[in-house]
Amino acid sequence: MVSHINYALSRVFNNSIYAPPICRVEGDLSEGSHKFSPNSESSLEPQKTCGGFSETYAALCDYNGIGCKEEVQWDVDTIYHSQDNREFNLLDFSHLDSRDLAVIVASIAYNTWFTKLHCKDMRIGSEVVDQVLHTVSKSNSLEELTLENDTYNKRFFLIPFSISSPLLPPLGVVTLSQALCSSDDYSNSLLHLDLSKNPGVLSGEDNLYLFLAQPNCLVHLDLSGTDCTVDSLFGALLRGCCADLSYLNLSKNSFSHRKARDSLPTFRQFFSSAFSLTHVSLASVKVPPDSLRALFLGLSNNPHITDLHLDIGSCELRSAGAGVIQELFPRVSCVGTLDISDNGLDADLLAVIPAFSRHPSLKHLMLGKNFNIKGRVLDEILQKLVHLVQEEECALQSLSLADSRLRQRGTVLVNALGSNTCLRKVDLSGNLLEDSGAKMLSKALQINTTLRSVMWDRNNTTATGFQDVARALEHNFTLQYMPLPLSDVTQAYRSAPEKTDQIQRALLRNNQTQRFSQKQALRLHQGLVTSTAEQVMERLCVRVQQQVCVLKGCEEGEEVQTARQILKEARDSRALYPSLCELAHVLSVDGPVKQRLDTLAGELAKAADKELQVVVDSMVSLCRELCPMSCSAAERLTPPLSSISEQVSIPRSAIRNALMERAAEDINRALEEVKLSVVSYLTNSIVDQILQELYNTHKTLVLVIPLFCMTSL
């Protein structure tokens, strides 16, 4: 009887070593009792949903004399199980009482399914906190705990941290720090440490610095908002974290003004030695100019890292920092994303912006909240920005000028987006550009083919402005993302909801696979490539033609023959771009790519049939192995089991459609982009040469005509 009771309870508590003795399977039970029920030695025990959470939860509810909530069991058995979700989020049950939550948490202590326990932005009572402590100290399957709360509990200070296996009991920062230093196991296994948003937790806590200073494998370290002294950390980080640290967030802290200069060599050496950094944030930290210089010098000498995200926004850099950026940033080739927003740069942007144009790898730039200037200086800065994004070799893919309050003067930058060919994302929110800015945006969107995302809100845009944007999107097939401008649209939607709906419909259309035709792409691209050059060429042709007419009565010399030839080529060049595009299109109608896809569709169909045959035959064999008698009887069915593999196949149309309608379109789109770029290069090269020849011919004929006139006299 005791054995049966022990067996039943061990199933409820997953035979946990922390269950009460009567709840565990004792050693005197036969080995088979672990796998088979006491009443049936031949029946396999079915695998329990989510590690038997519902059974454990029901038993603990009964033990504690509280009602078992069926919704908890249903959510876990249905939602968590169907999504294979092993992170238990207490927020899913935040509407329940503390006693109910405590029992839920207690159930996880005996569960082997869940590996993560998550509780964020949720007030929990001491009863639940105690149970969390008990659970994480008893569970042998939990690998990660995330607790985040800005309040103090009378019995426990909640700290947000995520930590990979083995999991430490979160008994406060002191206990955590002591535990980290107590064993080398943590140095060899802890990957992710987050103590953010806990002011004062690092003050005087030497154990944590000792842990960071010893060799470890930390990949993610977040100490933002902990009031730590930034410069004092880098000695420890240099010794312990250089090899693996990828993410470092020290925002909302401070430098020690007394010791900052003494720590500069260490600060610089860390950034020159780090192997794996991808993200560094010093946002909202007042960074001294010398420290900024050390940061840039260190990064410029680091050969190991690339495409670094560097956030030094709201660092009060001002003029001194602007000078450092102007001098040193062009050398920092490892930075791919730079955030220097809200630094009081203002008029100093005149010197800072050219530093970005010389940067070889800067892809994303955030400059917002740095434009507290007016008049001529603002116009000059905006012109430099226009020049920056229109440079042929500009590597920028995204630009943010959010909350810069540029007003009407900012429309010059919006207008420049029309001919821009590098930016894929812009954020112009919070600039009070009004309807005139929206009209400029609409004009730009009608000829721009590279922008994929536009952020536009807090610009005092009315329904009229949104109507302009909506009309533009009828002709733009490439913009895919424009978040609903909630601030501006609230008023506009009341008066004309259809105008904002039209924008969303156009964006939805642009996110479909087939967006615009080859002719539309050709027309847009040709207009951008040739319109300006054609105007210049037309003026030069008129001048040269007039000069040739003046010399018509004389014997045609070499100069006149050259002029006639270059005029002919100038006329023929107008057909150059469409002719090249047509040639590329004709040669691709039944080209190698389409032929290869046709062949591949047939090969894939055969491979799919073969795979199905192997799988089905294996299934039938397994059925015969497990249930031989029933399978023999099933052979008399129509069709018999042995012939099922011959009856099933994947529809040929499904494979062909997948290749020819989806994959082929993506491949063809990529090919068209490359072909258009080649056509543009060829056209530009030849047109530039024709323009040069026309100009030279014009100058030559200017000298010839006076001689002709003198001869005529």
N, C-alpha and C positions, 0 to 999 in steps of 0.2 A: 504493500500500500504506500509506504513512504517513497519507494522508488517511483511509483506512478505519479505521486504528487510532485516529487522533485522534477520528474521529466516534464510534466505539464507546466510547472513554473519556469523551468529553464527555457522552454520554448517562448514564453511570454517575455522573459528578460534576456533572450539571446545568449543564454549560458554565460552571462557576464561574470567576470571574476569579482566584480564589486557588488553583485546581488547578495542578499542575505543567504547564509549557508543552505537553508532549506530550499532556496530558489535555484540552486546549482546542481547539476548532475554530478553525483559523487562517483568516486573511483570504483565502488563495488558494482556499479551497473555494467552490464555487458557492453562491449564495443558497439554492438548493433543498435543499442537503444539510443545512440546519438543520431542514427540515421533513420530508424524505423519507429513507428508508434508502438506502444506496449501491446496493443490489441491486434496488430497485423504486422508480422515480421516480414512480409513480402511486399508491402506497399511503400513506395518511395514517398518521403515527406515533400510536399510541394514547396516551391520557393515562395517566401512570403513577400507581399507587396511592400516596397520601401522598408525592407528589413523588419517587417512586423511592427511598424510604429503603432498602428491602430490597436493591436492587441495589447501592447505595453501600455499605451495611453489609457485604454479602458480599464486595465487592471489597476493602474495607479489611481485613477478616478474612484474606483470602487474602494481601494484601500484608504483613501483620504476622505471618503464620504461625500464626494461632490458629484454632480451630474456629469455624465460623459456627453460632450458636445459632438453630435453627429456631423456637424459642418466641418469640424476639425478633421475627423476621420475621412470625410468625403474629399476635402481639399487635398489632403496628403495622398490618399489612395488614387485619386483621379488626376488632379492637376500636376502635383509634383512628380507622380509616377509617369504620366504620359510625356512629360517634358524631360524626363531623366534628370530632374533638378535635385542636386544634392546639397544645395544651400538653403537651410531653413531660415526663413525671414520672419521674425516676430511681428513685423509690421503688418503681415497678412492677417494677424489675429489681434490687432491693437484695440479692437472694440470689446474684447473680453475682459473680465475682471482679473485682478492680480493673481488670485488663487488658481484660476484656470490657466493663466500663462505660466505660473510656477510648475504646474503639473505637466504642461506641454514641454517645458524645458527639461524637467526631470526625466521625461520619456526618452529624450535624446541621449542621456547618459548611458542607456542600455541598448542603443541603436547603432548598428554598423553601416547603415545606408548613408546617413548624412555625414558629410565631411566638413561642412561650414555652418556656423551659426552667426546670423547677421541681425543687428539691432541698431537702427540709425534714426535720428530725429524722432525719438519716441521716449516719453517719460515712463520709467518702470519703477515700481516700488521696491522696498528693501527685501520683501519676500521673494521677488523674482531675481533680484541681484544675488541673494544668497544661493538660490538654486542654480544660477549661471555659474557661480564659483564652484559649486559642488559638481556640476556637469562637466566643466572643462577640466577639473582635476581628476575625475573618474573615468571619463570616456577614453577609450583607446583607439577611436577612429576619427575624432575631430582633428582637422588639420589647420583650420583657419577660423579666427574669431574677429569680428568687427563690431565694436561697440563705440557709438559716437553720441555724445550728449554734452551740452554746454553747462549742465548744472552739476552741483555737488550733491552727493547723497550722504546722509549722515553716517552711513556705515561703509561707504565705498566711493572712491573717486573714479568716475568712469573715464577711461582713456580710449581714444580711438586707435587701434592698431591692428594690422593684419599681419599674421606671422605664419610662415609655412612650417610644416611638421619638423620637429616636435613642437606642440603647442604648449605655451607657458600659462600657468594660472595668472590672470591679471589682477594681482594684489597691490596695485598702485605702482607708481614709477620706481620707488625705492626698491620694492621687492623685485620688480621686473629687471632693474639694472643689476641688482645683486645676482639674480638668476642667470642673466646673460654672461656675467663674468665667472660664474661658478664652474662652467664646464666648456671644454673645447667643442662639444657636440653642437652648441649653438653657433659657434663661429663657422662651423662646416655645413650648417643646414639652413640658417636663417637668411631668407632672401628678401623679405619685404617688412619694413618697419615704419609705421606711421604713428607719430605722436602729436599730430597737428592739432591746432585749435585748443591747446591747453596752456594758457599763459602761466609761466612760472614753474612748469614741471621740471625744467632742466637747471634751475638755479641751484647751485651748490651740489649738483648730483654728479660726483666724480666717477661713479661706477660706469655710467653710460659712456663717458668719454674714454674710459679705459677699454670698454668693449669695442668702440669704434676704432681705437688705436691698434688693437691687436688684429692680425690678419684674419679677414672674414670674407664671406661671399655675398655680402649685401648687394642687391641689384636696385632696390627701390628704397630711398630714404626721404621721408617727409617730416621735417621739423618746423614747418611753417606755423607762425603764430604762437611760438613757445617761449618768446622773450629770451632766446639764447643769444649769446654773443657770437656773431657770425665768424669773425676772424679767428677766434680761439678754437673753432672746430677744425680748421684745415690742417693743423698739425696732426690731429688724430686721423682725419680722413686720408691724408697723404700716406700714413704708415699702414692703415688697415684696409682702405676701400678702393685704391687706385685701379685694381685689376678688373673688377666686375661691376662697379657702380655705374648704373645707366641713368637713373632718374634721381635728381637732387633738388629738393624744394626747401629753400631757406627763407621764403618770403615772410614779410611782416615781422622781421626781427631787427637787429641793429648791430652796427659796428662799435667796437670799443675805441673811442676816440683817443684814449691815452696809449693803448697798445697797438693800434691799427698799423702804425708805421713799422713797429718791430716784427709784425707778422707778415709783412708784404712778401718777403722771399718765399715763405711757406705757401702763402696764398697763390703766388705765381707758379711755384713749382708743381702744386697739385694740378692746375689746369694745363700745364705742359706735359704732365706725366700720365693723366687719366687715359685709360685704354678704351673705355666703352661708353662714355657719356653721350647721351642723346637729348637730354632735357636738363637745363639748369635754370632755376628761377630765383632771382633776388628781388622780385617785385616788392614794392612798398618798403624797401630797405634804403636808408639814406647812405648811398655809396660815395665815399670820398673820392676825389679825382685820382689820387695815387692808387687807390684800390682798383678803380676802373682801368687805369693804365696797366697795372699788374695783371688783371684779368685778360685784357686783350693781348698783352705780350706773351702770357702763358699759352693762350689758345693759338696764337700765331706760330708758336714753336712746337705745337703738338701734331705729330705726323699720323696719329692713330685714329682720330675721330673725324667723322664727316656728317654733314646735314644736321648740325646741332641746333636745337631750339633754345634760344637764349632770351629770357624774359628779364629785362631790366626796366620795366615800366614803373612809374611813380617812384623813382629813386632820387628825385630832386637833383638831377644832373646839372641843369642850367648851363651857363656859358662855359664854365670850367670843363664840365663833362662833354659839351659840344666840341671843344677843342681837342679833347682826347679822341673822340669818335672820328673827327675829321682827319686827324693825323694817323691813327693806328688801325681803324676798322678795315680799310681796304686790304690790309695784310692778313686779316683773320679769315682765311679761306674755308674754314671748317663750319662756319655758321650758315645754316640754310633758312632759319626763321629768326627774325629779330623783332622784339617788342620794346620800343622806347617811348611808348605813349605816356602822356601826362608827366613830362619832365621839365616843363617850363623852358623849352628850347626857343620857341617864338622866333625872334629875328635871327637867331643863330642857325636856323634851318637853311639860310642862304649858303652857309659854309658846309653844313652837314649833308644836305641832299646830294651834292656832287660825289661825296664819298661812296654813296650807294651805287652810283652809275659805274664806278670802277670796280665793283665787287664781282668776282667771277661766279659765285655760287649762291648768292642771296635770292631765295625764291619767295619768301613771305615777309612782308614788312608792315608793322603796325606803328602809325605815326600820330594817332588821334590825340586830341587835347593838348596840342603844342602850338596853337595858332592864335594866341592872345595878342594879335596885332591887327592893324588896320592900314588902309590906304595903299600907297605905292609899294611898301615893303611886302605886304601880303600878295600883291599882284606879281611881284618878282619871284616870290617863293612858289606861287602856283605855276608860273611859267617854267620854273626849274623842274617841278614835278611833271609837267606836261612833257618837257624834254626828256626826263628820265624814262617815262613809260613808252615814249615813241622811239627810243634808240633801237636800232636794228639788233644789237647784241644784248639787249636788256634781258636778264634771266628771271625777272620778277614774274610770279604767277598770281600773287594776291597782294592787294594793297588795302589797308584799313585807315580811313581818316575819320573814324566814328567820333561823334561828340566834339567836333572841332568848331562848330558854329561859323562856317565859312560864309553863309548867306549868299547873296547874289554873285559875289566875286567867285564863288566856287563853281559856277556854271562853266567856266572856261575849261576846268578839268573834266567835267561831265561831257562836254562837247568833244574833248580829245579822245574819249573812249571809242568813238566811231571808227577811227583809223588805227586804233591800237590792235596789235597782233600778238601780244605776249600775255596780258592779264587774263586769267580765267575766273577770278573772284575779286569783287570790290565791295567794300563796306562804306557807304556814304551816309549812314544814319546819323541823326543828331546834328545836321548842318543847316537847318532852316532854309533849304533851297527853294521851297515853295513851288508853285505851279510852273514858273519859268524853268526851274531846274528839272522838273518832270518832263517838260517839253523837250529840253536838251537831251535828256536821257532817252526819250522816245526816238529822237532823230538818230542818236548813236546806235540804239538797238536795231534799227532798220538796216544798218550796213555792217555791223559788227558780227563776226562769225566765230569768235574765240571765247567770249564771255560765257561762263556756265552758271555763275551765281552772282546775284546783286542783292545787297542788303540796303533797304531804303525805308527808313521810318524816322519819326520825329523831325520831319522836314516841312511841316505845315502844308502838306499836300492835300488839296481838296478833290472832290469827285471829278472835276474838270481835268486835273493833272493825271489822275489815275486813268481817265478815259484816253488821254494821249498815249500813256504807256500801253494800255490794252490794244489800241490800234496798231502800235508799233509791233507788238508781239504777234499780230496776225501775219507779219512778214518776216519775223525772226523765228528760225526753226532750231536754234542751237542753245538758247538760254534754258536752263533746266530747273533752276532753284531761285526763288525770290520769296523769302518768308513773308507771311502776312504781316504788313506793317500795322500792328494793332493800335499804336498810338494815333496815327493819322487816319487809319481806315475807319475808326469808330464813328467819327462824324460823317465821313464820306459815305459809309455804307447805309446810313439812315436815309440819305437823300437819293442815292443811286446805287443800290446793291448790285445791279447787273454789271456795272463797270468794273468792280473788283472781282466779281465772279468770272468775268471774261479773261482776266489775267490768269486766274488759277486754271481755267480750261486750256489756255495756250501752253502753260507750263506742263500740264499733264500730257498734252499732245507731244511736246518736245521730248518727254521722257520715254515715249514709245520707241520701238526699234527703228521703224521707218519714219524719218522725220522730214526730209526734204529731198527733192529730186536733184539729179545731176545738173539739169539746166539752171535750177535756182542757185546751186553752189557756184556754177560757172559765172552766172550773171553778177552775183555779189563779189566774187573774187576778181573778175575782170574789171569791174568798176573801181575797186580799190587799187589795182595794180596799174592801170593804164590811164585813168582819167586825168591826173595831173600832168603826166608826161605828154599826153596827147595835146593838151592845151599849149604847152611850151613848144612842142614840135610844130603845131599849126602856125604859131606866130613866126617861127624861124623859116618855115616853108614859104610863107607869104613874102617875107623879105628876100629870100634867095630867088624866088620866082620873079619878083619885080626886077631884081638885078639881072637875071637872065634875059628878061624882056628888053631891058635897056641895051644889052649887048647883042640883040637879035640880028641886027643888020651887019655885024662884022663877021669876019671869018671865025668859025668856032675853034677856039684854042683848047688846050688841055683843061684849063680851069672851067670853061663852060661845059665841056663834056662830063667832067667830074660832077659839076653841079646838077646836070640833068640826071645823071645816074643816081645821085644821092636823093634827089627829089622823088625818083621812081621808087627807090627802096623805102623812103618815108611813107609813100602812099601804100605800098604793099605791106608795110609793118602793121597797118591797122587790122589786117586779117591774120596776123601772126598768132595772136593769143587764141582766138576761137578755132583756128585751123589746127594748132597743136593739140588743143583739148579734144577736138573731134577725132584726130588721128589716134590719140590715146584711147578714146572710147571705142572706136571701131576695132582696134587691135585687141581689145579686152573682151569683146562680146562673147567670143568663144575661145578665150585664151587658155593658157596652161592651168590657171587656177580653177576655172570652171570644169575643165576636163578632169583634173585631178580629184575634185570634189565628187564628180559623177562616179568615177572609179571607186573612190573611197566609200561612197554610199553603198555600193554593191558589196564591197569587202566587209563593211561593218554589218550588213544584214546577214552575211554568211557567218561571221564571227558570233553574232548574237544568237543565231539558231544553234550553233555548236555549243555555246555556253548554256543555253536553255536545255539542250539535250543532256549534257553532262549533269546539270543540276537535277533535272527531273529523274534521270536514271538513278542518281544517288539517293534521291528521296524514296523512290520505289524500293530500292535495295534496303534502306533503313526500315521501311514499313515491313518488309518480309522478315527482317531480322528480329524486330520487336514483336510482330504479330503474324507469325507464319501461317497459322490456321486460317485466319480471316483473309489473308492475302490470297491464299489458294482459292478460297470461295469467290473472291472478287475477280479472279481471272475469268469467271464465267459471265461477267458483266459486259456491256457494250458501251464503249470500247473496253477491252481488258486492260488491267493495270500495266502490263508489259508494253503496251503500244501507246501509252499516253504521250511519251516523248515525241512520237511521230505526229501527234495531233496538234501540238502547240507551236506557235512561232510568233515573233513580233511583227506587226504590220510593216511592210516595206515603206509605206507612206510616212510612218512616224519617223523613221530614220532619215528619209530623204528630206522631209520638212525641217527636221532639226538641223540638218547640214545646209540645205539650199536656202531656207528662208531665214534662219537665224544666224548660224555661224558664217554663212556666205556673205550676208549683209554686213556683218561686222568686219570681215576680212576686206570686202570691197570698199567699205568706207575708209579703212586705213590705207588701202591702195590709192584711192582717189585723192586723199590728202597728200600723199607723197607725190603723186603725179601732178597735182595742182602746184605744189611747191617747185617741182622741176620746171613746169611750164612757166611759172612766174620768174624763176631765175633766168631761164633762156630769154624770155621776153624782155625782162629788165636789162639784161646784158646787151642784147642787140639794140634795143631802143636807146640805151645810154650811149652806145657807140654811134648810132645814127645822129643823135643830138650833137655829139662832139664833132662829127664830120660836117653837119650843117653849120655849126658855129664857125668851124675853120674855113669852110667854103665861103660863108658870108664875109669873113674878114678878108679873105683873098680877093673876092670880087670887089670889095670896097676899094682896094688898091688898083684893081684892073680898070674900073670904070673911068677914073680921071684920065688914064692914059688913052683909053678909047676916044674920049671926048676931045683930047688934044689932037689926036690923029685925024679925027673927022674935020677939025677946023683947018 
